[in-house]
Amino acid sequence: MIIRDETPEDTATVRQVVAAAFGRVAEADLVEALRDSGDAVMSLVAGDEGQIVGHILFSRLQAPERCLGLAPVAVAPSRQTQGIGSDLIREGLARAKRDDWQAVFVVGEPGYYGRFGFSTAAADKFETAYPKPYVLALDFVPGALRDRTGALLYAPAFLALE
Ligand SMILES: CC(C)(COP(=O)(O)OP(=O)(O)OC[C@H]1O[C@@H](n2cnc3c(N)ncnc32)[C@H](O)[C@@H]1OP(=O)(O)O)[C@@H](O)C(=O)NCCC(=O)NCCS
């Protein structure tokens, strides 16, 4: 299995994988909207024997500055719980850190994202319409978020997602 940057040839397959993972097209539409708007910063695929079996996207937040939002992450239904989602998340986080992003936010299950270092505590001071128990952050520079507050604002394309 390899993790690599998505290429233009991958987009149709990525759409299929994302829609299959979520059981609806809303997140696949989100991926396309984020690409089109230029807010997608990193879009990675997991490939196995030439097949794309997973995808992850990181987008630039409107606020706080120099931070990314992780969403969506999707693994083909027949390939879930084999570590592919974890590999995509770990590789994406390593690249984000390398590229000097200060922190990554995610809205999701604390039990899952906690294993990668995300915590609700790191995100707690930021105002958001998302339910707080599911809003997590991971700062690469320890304390990078400690003295910051204000709104947590995802890219505009997220407004179309319920
Ligand atoms: C969530 C998802 C990306 C995880 O990828 P994966 O390759 O299946 O997961 P991994 O193999 O890396 O990790 C498996 C572990 O995560 C847990 N897990 C998977 N999805 C989970 C979820 N939605 N909530 C909580 N735990 C979850 C599994 O129970 C398993 O736990 P264990 O290691 O303690 O046994 C994948 O299951 C998926 O595509 N789901 C549908 C789309 C989705 O919900 N995306 C996330 C929201 S953006």
The ligand as a Tripos MOL2 file, in Angstrom:
@<TRIPOS>MOLECULE
LIG
   48    50     1     0     0
SMALL
NO_CHARGES

@<TRIPOS>ATOM
      1 C1        -13.3940    6.3170    9.4850 C.3       1 LIG1
      2 C2        -12.4880    5.5960    8.4770 C.3       1 LIG1
      3 C3        -11.8360    6.6130    7.5640 C.3       1 LIG1
      4 C4        -11.4140    4.8670    9.2750 C.3       1 LIG1
      5 O1        -10.5450    4.2170    8.3890 O.3       1 LIG1
      6 P1        -10.2000    2.6500    8.6090 P.3       1 LIG1
      7 O2         -9.1320    2.3230    7.6590 O.co2     1 LIG1
      8 O3        -11.4700    1.8890    8.5330 O.co2     1 LIG1
      9 O4         -9.7240    2.6600   10.1290 O.3       1 LIG1
     10 P2         -8.3710    2.0710   10.7240 P.3       1 LIG1
     11 O5         -8.1870    0.6800   10.2410 O.co2     1 LIG1
     12 O6         -7.2740    3.0290   10.5380 O.co2     1 LIG1
     13 O7         -8.7250    2.0740   12.2480 O.3       1 LIG1
     14 C5         -9.6180    1.1190   12.7170 C.3       1 LIG1
     15 C6        -10.0820    1.5340   14.0870 C.3       1 LIG1
     16 O8        -10.8670    2.7130   13.9930 O.3       1 LIG1
     17 C7        -12.1410    2.4750   14.5440 C.3       1 LIG1
     18 N1        -13.0970    3.2590   13.8080 N.ar      1 LIG1
     19 C8        -13.2810    3.2600   12.4840 C.ar      1 LIG1
     20 N2        -14.2610    4.1580   12.1820 N.ar      1 LIG1
     21 C9        -14.6460    4.7330   13.3320 C.ar      1 LIG1
     22 C10       -15.6140    5.7120   13.6650 C.ar      1 LIG1
     23 N3        -16.3810    6.3240   12.7530 N.pl3     1 LIG1
     24 N4        -15.7460    6.0490   14.9680 N.ar      1 LIG1
     25 C11       -14.9860    5.4850   15.9060 C.ar      1 LIG1
     26 N5        -14.0500    4.5280   15.6480 N.ar      1 LIG1
     27 C12       -13.9020    4.1650   14.3690 C.ar      1 LIG1
     28 C13       -12.3540    0.9940   14.4060 C.3       1 LIG1
     29 O9        -13.2930    0.5180   15.3340 O.3       1 LIG1
     30 C14       -10.9550    0.4620   14.7200 C.3       1 LIG1
     31 O10       -10.7050    0.5020   16.1080 O.3       1 LIG1
     32 P3         -9.5760   -0.4210   16.7850 P.3       1 LIG1
     33 O11        -8.2600   -0.0580   16.1640 O.co2     1 LIG1
     34 O12        -9.6330   -0.0420   18.2290 O.co2     1 LIG1
     35 O13        -9.9890   -1.8320   16.4890 O.co2     1 LIG1
     36 C15       -13.2790    4.5660    7.6260 C.3       1 LIG1
     37 O14       -13.8460    3.6060    8.4660 O.3       1 LIG1
     38 C16       -14.3700    5.1940    6.7760 C.2       1 LIG1
     39 O15       -14.1450    5.5090    5.6240 O.2       1 LIG1
     40 N6        -15.5970    5.3290    7.3350 N.am      1 LIG1
     41 C17       -16.6940    5.9210    6.6100 C.3       1 LIG1
     42 C18       -16.4880    7.4040    6.3710 C.3       1 LIG1
     43 C19       -16.2490    8.1660    7.6730 C.2       1 LIG1
     44 O16       -17.0020    8.0330    8.6390 O.2       1 LIG1
     45 N7        -15.1940    9.0280    7.6940 N.am      1 LIG1
     46 C20       -14.7930    9.7600    8.8870 C.3       1 LIG1
     47 C21       -15.5060   11.0240    9.0480 C.3       1 LIG1
     48 S1        -14.7660   12.3410    8.1070 S.3       1 LIG1
@<TRIPOS>BOND
     1     1     2 1
     2     2     3 1
     3     2     4 1
     4     2    36 1
     5     4     5 1
     6     5     6 1
     7     6     7 2
     8     6     8 1
     9     6     9 1
    10     9    10 1
    11    10    11 2
    12    10    12 1
    13    10    13 1
    14    13    14 1
    15    14    15 1
    16    15    16 1
    17    15    30 1
    18    16    17 1
    19    17    18 1
    20    17    28 1
    21    18    19 ar
    22    18    27 ar
    23    19    20 ar
    24    20    21 ar
    25    21    22 ar
    26    21    27 ar
    27    22    23 1
    28    22    24 ar
    29    24    25 ar
    30    25    26 ar
    31    26    27 ar
    32    28    29 1
    33    28    30 1
    34    30    31 1
    35    31    32 1
    36    32    33 2
    37    32    34 1
    38    32    35 1
    39    36    37 1
    40    36    38 1
    41    38    39 2
    42    38    40 1
    43    40    41 1
    44    41    42 1
    45    42    43 1
    46    43    44 2
    47    43    45 1
    48    45    46 1
    49    46    47 1
    50    47    48 1
@<TRIPOS>SUBSTRUCTURE
     1 LIG1         1 GROUP 0 **** ****
